[in-house]
Amino acid sequence: MIETFEKVEDIEIRLLLEALYVRYHYDFRNYAMGSIKRRLRQAREQLGFATISAMQERLLHDETMLPTLLGYLTVQVSEMFRDPSYFKAIRDNVVPHLRTYPSLKVWIAGCSFGEEVYSLAILFREEGLEDRTIFYATDINQDALQGAEAGVYDLDRIQLFTENHRSSGGKSSLSDYYSAGYGRVTFDRTLRDRVVFSDHSLVTDAVFGEMHLISCRNVMIYFDRPLQDRAIGLFKDSLARKGFLGIGAKENLRFSAHADDFQEFVREEKIYQKGGK
């Protein structure tokens, strides 16, 4: 009986993902199935649906269900200057190369609620590069994008953000960049002056400009191998010659079809440089 239930559930999941793609053009069909299954089970239980098929029926006939379901399917967990050694490597190793360009484009792919966007904006301000940089912050989740653009976070997260900033080699106090009140902090609006927030899918959308730095961390771990290759190929085609790509600690390019197009730049922080072809 358990085996039969799981087989039926697998069919339901594939049908729901197909419906999500055909109806709303969000494509999760090549995401790692184990991760998708866990998230959809959680959504079914917490939203009170008897079956995933019932959840699919609501999704097809009620557009307000879409952002709710996307909240389960997309992982929105981050923090400012997460993995401080990654940002220190950008500061110490990548920034000296970026200084040689008169103008810069930086893409934060899968920006979630914006913690990494503000981290890089602050880092670039501290290094004197902000005024020559345009940041592109993208995600497929509209609610996350709106949260990122607002730049408002719970006050109880600030201590961790501050410690991370300090460990990343921060040259100022993080408190210089936000105001606090009513249990929340709001980051300085000027940090968003050079940020473009945009809906973009690594699954279905095309090349996103010509970038000097792309940071996409802890996103591809949820993709299957073909989709990982698509994303890495997209990054390759979106990078300027000798541009930089930063990925998550548990991700790598070793088995990608595009591995030969990159060289390790800071191995321990998973920062790569595109070849000069």
C-alpha positions as a Markdown table, in Angstrom:
| # | Residue | x | y | z |
|---|---|---|---|---|
| 1 | Met | 0.0 | 0.0 | 0.0 |
| 2 | Ile | 2.8 | 2.4 | 0.9 |
| 3 | Glu | 4.6 | 1.7 | -2.4 |
| 4 | Thr | 1.3 | 2.3 | -4.3 |
| 5 | Phe | 0.7 | 5.6 | -2.5 |
| 6 | Glu | 4.2 | 6.8 | -3.3 |
| 7 | Lys | 3.8 | 5.9 | -7.0 |
| 8 | Val | 0.5 | 7.8 | -7.2 |
| 9 | Glu | 2.0 | 10.7 | -5.3 |
| 10 | Asp | 4.9 | 10.8 | -7.8 |
| 11 | Ile | 2.3 | 11.0 | -10.6 |
| 12 | Glu | 0.4 | 13.8 | -8.8 |
| 13 | Ile | 3.6 | 15.8 | -8.4 |
| 14 | Arg | 4.6 | 15.5 | -12.0 |
| 15 | Leu | 1.1 | 16.6 | -13.1 |
| 16 | Leu | 1.1 | 19.5 | -10.7 |
| 17 | Leu | 4.5 | 20.7 | -12.0 |
| 18 | Glu | 3.3 | 20.4 | -15.5 |
| 19 | Ala | 0.2 | 22.4 | -14.7 |
| 20 | Leu | 2.3 | 25.0 | -13.0 |
| 21 | Tyr | 4.4 | 25.4 | -16.1 |
| 22 | Val | 1.5 | 25.4 | -18.6 |
| 23 | Arg | -0.7 | 27.7 | -16.6 |
| 24 | Tyr | 1.8 | 30.1 | -15.1 |
| 25 | His | 5.1 | 29.5 | -16.9 |
| 26 | Tyr | 7.0 | 28.6 | -13.8 |
| 27 | Asp | 9.1 | 25.5 | -14.6 |
| 28 | Phe | 10.1 | 23.3 | -11.7 |
| 29 | Arg | 10.0 | 20.1 | -13.8 |
| 30 | Asn | 13.8 | 19.6 | -13.7 |
| 31 | Tyr | 14.4 | 20.5 | -10.0 |
| 32 | Ala | 15.7 | 17.7 | -7.8 |
| 33 | Met | 12.7 | 15.5 | -7.2 |
| 34 | Gly | 13.5 | 14.7 | -3.6 |
| 35 | Ser | 13.5 | 18.4 | -2.6 |
| 36 | Ile | 10.4 | 19.1 | -4.6 |
| 37 | Lys | 8.6 | 16.2 | -3.0 |
| 38 | Arg | 9.4 | 17.3 | 0.5 |
| 39 | Arg | 8.3 | 20.9 | -0.1 |
| 40 | Leu | 5.0 | 19.8 | -1.8 |
| 41 | Arg | 4.2 | 17.4 | 1.1 |
| 42 | Gln | 4.8 | 20.3 | 3.5 |
| 43 | Ala | 2.6 | 22.6 | 1.5 |
| 44 | Arg | -0.2 | 20.0 | 1.3 |
| 45 | Glu | -0.1 | 19.3 | 5.0 |
| 46 | Gln | 0.1 | 23.0 | 6.2 |
| 47 | Leu | -2.5 | 24.2 | 3.7 |
| 48 | Gly | -4.9 | 21.5 | 4.6 |
| 49 | Phe | -5.3 | 19.6 | 1.3 |
| 50 | Ala | -6.1 | 15.9 | 1.3 |
| 51 | Thr | -4.0 | 15.2 | -1.8 |
| 52 | Ile | -1.6 | 17.0 | -4.1 |
| 53 | Ser | -4.2 | 16.6 | -6.8 |
| 54 | Ala | -6.6 | 18.7 | -4.8 |
| 55 | Met | -3.8 | 21.3 | -4.4 |
| 56 | Gln | -3.3 | 21.2 | -8.2 |
| 57 | Glu | -7.0 | 21.8 | -8.8 |
| 58 | Arg | -7.0 | 24.9 | -6.6 |
| 59 | Leu | -3.8 | 26.2 | -8.3 |
| 60 | Leu | -5.4 | 25.9 | -11.8 |
| 61 | His | -8.6 | 27.7 | -10.8 |
| 62 | Asp | -7.4 | 30.2 | -8.2 |
| 63 | Glu | -4.6 | 32.5 | -9.2 |
| 64 | Thr | -4.1 | 33.7 | -5.6 |
| 65 | Met | -2.8 | 30.2 | -4.9 |
| 66 | Leu | 0.3 | 30.8 | -7.0 |
| 67 | Pro | 2.4 | 33.0 | -4.7 |
| 68 | Thr | 1.5 | 30.7 | -1.7 |
| 69 | Leu | 2.8 | 27.7 | -3.6 |
| 70 | Leu | 5.9 | 29.5 | -4.8 |
| 71 | Gly | 6.7 | 30.3 | -1.2 |
| 72 | Tyr | 7.0 | 26.6 | -0.6 |
| 73 | Leu | 8.8 | 25.7 | -3.8 |
| 74 | Thr | 11.5 | 28.4 | -3.6 |
| 75 | Val | 13.9 | 28.4 | -0.7 |
| 76 | Gln | 14.1 | 31.9 | 0.8 |
| 77 | Val | 16.7 | 31.4 | 3.5 |
| 78 | Ser | 19.7 | 33.7 | 3.7 |
| 79 | Glu | 21.5 | 36.3 | 5.9 |
| 80 | Met | 23.6 | 39.3 | 5.3 |
| 81 | Phe | 27.3 | 38.5 | 4.6 |
| 82 | Arg | 26.4 | 34.8 | 4.8 |
| 83 | Asp | 29.7 | 32.8 | 4.9 |
| 84 | Pro | 31.8 | 35.9 | 5.6 |
| 85 | Ser | 34.9 | 34.3 | 4.1 |
| 86 | Tyr | 33.2 | 34.3 | 0.7 |
| 87 | Phe | 32.7 | 38.1 | 0.9 |
| 88 | Lys | 36.2 | 38.6 | 2.3 |
| 89 | Ala | 37.5 | 36.7 | -0.8 |
| 90 | Ile | 35.5 | 39.0 | -3.1 |
| 91 | Arg | 36.9 | 42.0 | -1.2 |
| 92 | Asp | 40.5 | 40.9 | -1.2 |
| 93 | Asn | 40.8 | 38.9 | -4.4 |
| 94 | Val | 38.1 | 40.0 | -6.9 |
| 95 | Val | 37.7 | 43.7 | -6.1 |
| 96 | Pro | 41.3 | 44.5 | -7.2 |
| 97 | His | 40.4 | 43.2 | -10.7 |
| 98 | Leu | 37.1 | 45.0 | -10.8 |
| 99 | Arg | 38.8 | 48.3 | -10.0 |
| 100 | Thr | 40.3 | 48.2 | -13.5 |
| 101 | Tyr | 36.9 | 48.6 | -15.2 |
| 102 | Pro | 35.3 | 52.1 | -15.7 |
| 103 | Ser | 31.8 | 50.6 | -15.2 |
| 104 | Leu | 30.6 | 47.3 | -13.6 |
| 105 | Lys | 27.6 | 45.1 | -13.7 |
| 106 | Val | 26.9 | 42.6 | -10.9 |
| 107 | Trp | 24.2 | 40.0 | -11.0 |
| 108 | Ile | 22.8 | 38.4 | -7.8 |
| 109 | Ala | 20.8 | 35.4 | -9.2 |
| 110 | Gly | 18.2 | 34.0 | -6.8 |
| 111 | Cys | 18.4 | 37.0 | -4.5 |
| 112 | Ser | 15.7 | 35.9 | -2.2 |
| 113 | Phe | 14.7 | 38.7 | 0.2 |
| 114 | Gly | 17.8 | 40.7 | -0.7 |
| 115 | Glu | 20.3 | 40.0 | 2.1 |
| 116 | Glu | 23.1 | 39.3 | -0.4 |
| 117 | Val | 22.1 | 42.3 | -2.5 |
| 118 | Tyr | 22.6 | 44.7 | 0.4 |
| 119 | Ser | 25.8 | 42.8 | 1.4 |
| 120 | Leu | 27.4 | 43.4 | -2.0 |
| 121 | Ala | 26.1 | 47.0 | -2.2 |
| 122 | Ile | 27.7 | 47.8 | 1.2 |
| 123 | Leu | 30.9 | 46.0 | 0.2 |
| 124 | Phe | 31.1 | 47.9 | -3.0 |
| 125 | Arg | 30.4 | 51.2 | -1.2 |
| 126 | Glu | 33.2 | 50.5 | 1.3 |
| 127 | Glu | 35.6 | 49.7 | -1.6 |
| 128 | Gly | 34.7 | 52.8 | -3.6 |
| 129 | Leu | 33.1 | 50.9 | -6.5 |
| 130 | Glu | 29.4 | 51.5 | -5.8 |
| 131 | Asp | 29.1 | 54.6 | -8.0 |
| 132 | Arg | 30.3 | 52.8 | -11.1 |
| 133 | Thr | 28.2 | 49.6 | -10.5 |
| 134 | Ile | 24.8 | 48.5 | -11.5 |
| 135 | Phe | 23.4 | 45.6 | -9.5 |
| 136 | Tyr | 20.8 | 43.2 | -11.0 |
| 137 | Ala | 18.9 | 41.3 | -8.3 |
| 138 | Thr | 16.7 | 38.5 | -9.7 |
| 139 | Asp | 14.4 | 35.8 | -8.4 |
| 140 | Ile | 11.4 | 33.9 | -9.6 |
| 141 | Asn | 9.4 | 34.7 | -6.4 |
| 142 | Gln | 7.6 | 38.1 | -6.7 |
| 143 | Asp | 7.0 | 38.2 | -2.9 |
| 144 | Ala | 10.7 | 37.8 | -2.3 |
| 145 | Leu | 11.5 | 40.5 | -4.8 |
| 146 | Gln | 9.2 | 42.9 | -3.1 |
| 147 | Gly | 10.7 | 42.1 | 0.2 |
| 148 | Ala | 14.2 | 42.6 | -1.2 |
| 149 | Glu | 13.2 | 46.0 | -2.6 |
| 150 | Ala | 11.8 | 47.1 | 0.8 |
| 151 | Gly | 15.0 | 46.2 | 2.6 |
| 152 | Val | 13.2 | 45.6 | 6.0 |
| 153 | Tyr | 14.4 | 42.9 | 8.3 |
| 154 | Asp | 13.6 | 41.8 | 11.9 |
| 155 | Leu | 15.8 | 43.5 | 14.5 |
| 156 | Asp | 16.7 | 40.2 | 16.1 |
| 157 | Arg | 18.7 | 39.3 | 13.0 |
| 158 | Ile | 20.9 | 42.3 | 13.1 |
| 159 | Gln | 23.4 | 40.9 | 15.6 |
| 160 | Leu | 24.3 | 38.0 | 13.3 |
| 161 | Phe | 24.4 | 40.4 | 10.3 |
| 162 | Thr | 26.8 | 42.7 | 12.2 |
| 163 | Glu | 29.1 | 39.8 | 13.2 |
| 164 | Asn | 29.1 | 38.5 | 9.6 |
| 165 | His | 29.9 | 42.0 | 8.2 |
| 166 | Arg | 32.8 | 42.4 | 10.7 |
| 167 | Ser | 34.2 | 39.0 | 9.8 |
| 168 | Ser | 34.0 | 39.7 | 6.1 |
| 169 | Gly | 36.4 | 42.6 | 6.5 |
| 170 | Gly | 33.9 | 45.4 | 6.8 |
| 171 | Lys | 35.4 | 48.8 | 6.9 |
| 172 | Ser | 32.6 | 50.6 | 8.7 |
| 173 | Ser | 29.8 | 49.8 | 11.2 |
| 174 | Leu | 26.8 | 48.0 | 9.8 |
| 175 | Ser | 24.6 | 50.4 | 11.8 |
| 176 | Asp | 25.7 | 53.2 | 9.5 |
| 177 | Tyr | 23.5 | 51.6 | 6.8 |
| 178 | Tyr | 20.1 | 51.1 | 8.6 |
| 179 | Ser | 17.6 | 52.7 | 10.9 |
| 180 | Ala | 15.8 | 50.8 | 13.6 |
| 181 | Gly | 12.3 | 51.1 | 15.0 |
| 182 | Tyr | 9.4 | 48.9 | 16.2 |
| 183 | Gly | 11.4 | 45.7 | 16.1 |
| 184 | Arg | 12.5 | 46.1 | 12.5 |
| 185 | Val | 15.4 | 47.7 | 10.7 |
| 186 | Thr | 15.2 | 49.4 | 7.3 |
| 187 | Phe | 18.3 | 49.6 | 5.2 |
| 188 | Asp | 19.3 | 53.0 | 3.7 |
| 189 | Arg | 17.3 | 53.6 | 0.5 |
| 190 | Thr | 20.5 | 54.9 | -1.2 |
| 191 | Leu | 21.8 | 51.3 | -1.2 |
| 192 | Arg | 19.0 | 50.5 | -3.7 |
| 193 | Asp | 19.7 | 53.5 | -5.9 |
| 194 | Arg | 21.9 | 51.3 | -8.2 |
| 195 | Val | 19.9 | 48.1 | -7.9 |
| 196 | Val | 17.5 | 46.7 | -10.6 |
| 197 | Phe | 15.1 | 44.2 | -9.2 |
| 198 | Ser | 13.7 | 41.8 | -11.8 |
| 199 | Asp | 11.8 | 38.6 | -12.3 |
| 200 | His | 14.2 | 36.1 | -14.0 |
| 201 | Ser | 14.2 | 32.3 | -14.1 |
| 202 | Leu | 17.4 | 30.3 | -14.6 |
| 203 | Val | 15.2 | 27.5 | -15.9 |
| 204 | Thr | 13.5 | 29.3 | -18.8 |
| 205 | Asp | 14.9 | 32.8 | -19.4 |
| 206 | Ala | 17.8 | 33.9 | -21.5 |
| 207 | Val | 21.1 | 35.6 | -21.0 |
| 208 | Phe | 21.0 | 38.5 | -18.6 |
| 209 | Gly | 23.3 | 41.2 | -19.9 |
| 210 | Glu | 27.1 | 41.2 | -19.8 |
| 211 | Met | 28.3 | 40.9 | -16.2 |
| 212 | His | 31.6 | 41.3 | -14.4 |
| 213 | Leu | 30.5 | 39.4 | -11.4 |
| 214 | Ile | 27.7 | 36.9 | -10.9 |
| 215 | Ser | 26.8 | 35.5 | -7.5 |
| 216 | Cys | 24.4 | 32.6 | -7.4 |
| 217 | Arg | 24.8 | 30.6 | -4.2 |
| 218 | Asn | 22.8 | 27.7 | -2.9 |
| 219 | Val | 20.4 | 27.7 | -5.8 |
| 220 | Met | 21.8 | 25.0 | -8.1 |
| 221 | Ile | 21.8 | 22.4 | -5.4 |
| 222 | Tyr | 18.0 | 22.1 | -6.0 |
| 223 | Phe | 18.5 | 21.5 | -9.7 |
| 224 | Asp | 19.1 | 18.2 | -11.5 |
| 225 | Arg | 22.2 | 17.8 | -13.6 |
| 226 | Pro | 20.8 | 19.0 | -16.9 |
| 227 | Leu | 19.3 | 22.1 | -15.3 |
| 228 | Gln | 22.6 | 22.8 | -13.5 |
| 229 | Asp | 24.3 | 22.7 | -16.8 |
| 230 | Arg | 21.8 | 25.1 | -18.3 |
| 231 | Ala | 22.3 | 27.6 | -15.5 |
| 232 | Ile | 26.1 | 27.4 | -15.7 |
| 233 | Gly | 25.9 | 27.8 | -19.4 |
| 234 | Leu | 23.7 | 30.9 | -18.9 |
| 235 | Phe | 26.2 | 32.3 | -16.5 |
| 236 | Lys | 29.1 | 31.7 | -18.9 |
| 237 | Asp | 27.2 | 33.5 | -21.7 |
| 238 | Ser | 26.3 | 36.3 | -19.4 |
| 239 | Leu | 29.8 | 37.0 | -18.1 |
| 240 | Ala | 32.2 | 39.4 | -19.7 |
| 241 | Arg | 35.6 | 38.0 | -20.6 |
| 242 | Lys | 37.6 | 37.3 | -17.4 |
| 243 | Gly | 34.4 | 37.8 | -15.4 |
| 244 | Phe | 33.8 | 36.1 | -12.0 |
| 245 | Leu | 31.2 | 33.5 | -10.9 |
| 246 | Gly | 30.6 | 32.8 | -7.2 |
| 247 | Ile | 28.5 | 29.7 | -6.2 |
| 248 | Gly | 27.5 | 27.9 | -3.0 |
| 249 | Ala | 29.8 | 26.0 | -0.7 |
| 250 | Lys | 28.2 | 22.7 | -1.7 |
| 251 | Glu | 28.1 | 23.4 | -5.4 |
| 252 | Asn | 30.9 | 23.0 | -8.0 |
| 253 | Leu | 31.5 | 23.2 | -11.7 |
| 254 | Arg | 33.6 | 20.0 | -11.8 |
| 255 | Phe | 31.1 | 17.8 | -13.6 |
| 256 | Ser | 29.5 | 20.5 | -15.7 |
| 257 | Ala | 29.7 | 20.5 | -19.5 |
| 258 | His | 31.0 | 24.1 | -19.2 |
| 259 | Ala | 33.7 | 23.3 | -16.6 |
| 260 | Asp | 36.5 | 24.0 | -19.2 |
| 261 | Asp | 35.2 | 27.5 | -19.7 |
| 262 | Phe | 36.1 | 28.5 | -16.1 |
| 263 | Gln | 39.2 | 28.3 | -13.9 |
| 264 | Glu | 39.3 | 28.2 | -10.2 |
| 265 | Phe | 40.1 | 31.7 | -8.8 |
| 266 | Val | 39.5 | 31.2 | -5.1 |
| 267 | Arg | 39.1 | 27.5 | -4.7 |
| 268 | Glu | 38.0 | 27.3 | -1.1 |
| 269 | Glu | 35.2 | 29.9 | -1.6 |
| 270 | Lys | 34.0 | 28.5 | -4.9 |
| 271 | Ile | 34.8 | 31.6 | -6.9 |
| 272 | Tyr | 35.6 | 31.0 | -10.6 |
| 273 | Gln | 36.9 | 33.1 | -13.4 |
| 274 | Lys | 35.7 | 32.8 | -17.0 |
| 275 | Gly | 38.3 | 32.0 | -19.5 |
| 276 | Gly | 39.5 | 34.5 | -22.0 |
| 277 | Lys | 38.1 | 32.9 | -25.1 |
